[in-house]
Amino acid sequence: MKAFVDEDTCIGCGVCESLCPDVFKLGEDGKAHVIANDCSAGCCEDAKDSCPTGAISLK
């Protein structure tokens, strides 16, 4: 599974990074970015479900 962040929708709240720091990181632009190609960790689902703007998708 692979994670994607819609940077136009992301508000940079940091929930994804706090739940799944091996996959998500807030960048200097204040938006979340995917830093790992493989999102097989269960935390990715939690991050997706917890994103207040729905900016995270998994495929």
Sequence and secondary structure as in RCSB ss.txt:
>XXXX:A:sequence
MKAFVDEDTCIGCGVCESLCPDVFKLGEDGKAHVIANDCSAGCCEDAKDSCPTGAISLK
>XXXX:A:secstr
  EEE TTT     HHHHH TTTEEE TTSSEEE  S   STHHHHHHHH TT  EEE 
